[in-house]
Amino acid sequence: MSEESRRVLIVDDSRAIQAIIRRILQEGRELGRLQIQTASDGAEALERMQDFKPDLVVSDWHMPGVSGIEMLQTLRQIGQGHVPVGFVTTETNAQCLNQARSNGAAFVVHKPFDETTLRRVVHDSLYGQSALREQTPSRKTAEVVEPEAVLPGALQSLGLAQQQLHALLCTRSFDLLKSGGLHDFEQYPLLVGLYGCTGRKTAYAVGLLDATAVAMVGGMALALSKQDIVKAIQTRQPSPRMVEEAGRYLRSMAAVLHKPGAGSEAQLGSARLAPQPFEKLLQVLQQPSARTDLSLTLPLLGKEAGTGHLCFLLV
């Protein structure tokens, strides 16, 4: 692999998604040295390309102003069709995907996506087909890629967990990261979610959010003021509406858990705020299991908000 840095332009109207894609690409050692710039829509991307001259554009499909497909079509019209453009999108309509192929898209990855899938298609676009691009502007047809399991533990990937939270909080800033160790969850209340799956009578997985995480997720989803969120954190008393919104995040995380088995899907059976420890949960936490612990911070709340703790484990 060449030591020369490759240039990647990320185009998405969500700054949170821009940041997620940037992190995933920068942490992929197999991608080598990268120079990364961002744009919020197709029009801004076309302007940036004049000076930045990207080796690859990773773009959303639906954006205000100039959409991703309109940007790709414009590149072809102005004689820049050799610049590879790949899509990371929620768009699944067959006609739209055929439109991407006919316009020479490098790849199409569906949201929510995972780190391994995205790095693989980016690597192939930057290196696997680089020699072909130097000889001819033609490229392979778009590849529609489904998410893969990448994170050891209970979750398929950190990226998927971040995207589910982004979908609930929209474009609000947050940092959701994998923890270096296991949280003790000794302080209550805790929001406890129990996941089941078809063909199994007992619980398949457990999701936990401490009171800080509940107030953060619920408060931001409800667009509450900083003062209201911080008060709920400091008193460890998230409101019922905060709990309800945090429960929505737990429900969405069923899709991110490692698959129970062929033909089975995990589903959130129940989510309730436990005011104090109960024996069954303590037993589950003490047993060895596939487990992923996460930490959540919201920079706009300041240091007084602290860090929220989340955990997902298979039982």
Secondary structure, DSSP 4 states (H G I P E B T S, - for coil): --SSPEEEEEE-S-HHHHHHHHHHHHT-GGG-SEEEEEESSHHHHHHHHHHH--SEEEE-S--SSS-HHHHHHHHHHTT-TTS-EEEEES---HHHHHHHHHTT-SEEEESS--HHHHHHHHHIIIIITHHHHHH-S--PPP-EE-----SSSSBS-HHHHHHHHHHHHTT---EEEE-SS-----SS-EEEEEEEETT-SS--EEEEEEHHHHHHHHHHHTT--HHHHHHHHHHT---HHHHHHHHHHHHHGGGTBPP-BTTB-EEEEEEEEESS--HHHHHHHHS---EEEEEEE-GGG-GGG--EEEEEEE-
